[in-house]
Amino acid sequence: MDGNTLDLHDPYRRLRPSGATPPDELCRCPDRPAVKLMQALGTNPLHCMRCHGEVPPEALPLPTDLADPVANWSSVYDALDRLWLDSGAYEAWAAGELANLDSPANRAGLALRARIDPVRRCYYWVFDATAGTEVEATRRCPSCAKPMTPYVGGRIPQVVCESCSLVAATI
């Protein structure tokens, strides 16, 4: 199916980009590495931990009963992310919602991560408004406060908390 055709019987239709995802932005890893649930200003929030590429939902395979909940979460998180990026009146509020693991958007994302994990190891990307700036190399997990450890083998520098299944950027 091309990116311009809408198949109403496709359970993943809401997670598909409106246009075809460029091939260099798709995960091509042959051995099914872990994924992360993260919003990246697109429709599909499933990304490879190793190459950071988008993972098509059927490649997990994402259970079809999770397609709509994941799409709904992605839409809400995307709205908050765009409010933060707008740098206007909503910036501070949106940053607070994105950073607070107890916010409704993060609670929903963490619950979805837990439902995806039995299918394929899944982490949840934690928001950091300081991303892109120098961040202390040893980060603490925002949930359990234990030190996060470097994720080895990834294309981008990231740290993980294996206990809480969280992932964050290091720079």
Residue pairs with C-beta under 8 A, 6 or more apart in sequence:
1 7
1 10
1 16
2 20
3 16
3 17
3 18
3 19
3 20
3 21
4 19
4 20
6 13
7 13
10 16
11 64
11 67
12 56
12 57
12 58
12 62
12 64
12 67
14 43
14 67
14 68
14 71
15 43
15 44
15 45
15 46
15 57
15 62
15 67
15 70
15 71
15 74
16 43
16 44
17 42
17 43
17 44
18 43
21 42
21 44
21 54
25 53
25 54
26 53
26 54
26 55
26 56
27 47
27 48
27 50
27 51
27 53
27 54
27 55
27 59
28 51
28 53
29 48
29 50
29 51
29 53
32 120
33 48
33 49
33 50
33 51
33 153
34 48
34 49
34 50
34 120
34 121
34 122
34 123
35 46
35 47
35 48
35 49
35 55
35 60
35 116
35 120
35 121
35 122
35 123
36 46
36 47
36 48
36 49
36 122
36 123
36 124
36 125
36 167
37 45
37 46
37 70
37 73
37 109
37 112
37 113
37 116
37 122
37 123
37 124
37 125
38 45
38 47
38 124
38 125
38 167
39 45
39 74
39 77
39 78
39 81
39 125
40 47
40 54
41 78
41 81
41 82
42 54
43 71
43 74
44 54
44 55
44 56
44 57
44 74
45 70
45 73
45 74
45 77
46 54
46 55
46 56
46 57
46 60
46 62
46 70
46 116
47 53
47 54
47 55
47 125
48 54
48 55
49 123
49 151
49 154
49 158
49 167
50 153
50 154
50 155
51 154
51 155
52 154
52 155
52 156
57 67
57 70
60 116
60 119
60 120
61 119
62 70
62 116
62 119
63 115
63 119
66 112
66 115
66 116
69 108
69 112
70 112
70 116
72 108
73 105
73 108
73 109
73 112
76 104
76 105
76 108
77 98
77 105
77 109
80 94
80 97
80 98
80 105
81 94
81 98
83 90
83 91
83 93
83 94
84 90
84 91
84 94
84 95
84 98
84 129
95 127
95 129
96 103
97 103
97 105
97 106
98 105
98 106
98 127
98 129
99 126
99 127
99 128
99 129
99 142
100 106
101 107
101 110
101 126
101 142
101 143
106 124
109 124
110 124
113 122
113 123
113 124
113 165
114 165
116 122
117 165
122 165
123 160
123 165
123 166
123 167
124 165
124 166
124 167
125 166
125 167
125 168
126 142
126 166
126 167
126 168
128 135
128 168
128 169
131 169
131 171
132 169
132 171
133 171
134 171
135 169
135 170
135 171
137 170
138 147
138 148
139 147
139 148
139 159
139 168
139 170
140 146
140 147
140 148
141 147
141 148
141 161
141 163
141 164
141 166
142 166
143 161
143 164
143 166
144 161
144 163
144 164
146 161
146 163
148 159
148 160
148 161
148 166
148 168
149 159
149 160
149 161
149 162
150 157
150 158
150 159
150 160
150 170
151 158
151 159
151 160
151 167
156 169
157 169
157 170
157 171
158 167
158 168
158 169
158 170
159 167
159 168
159 170
160 166
160 167
160 168
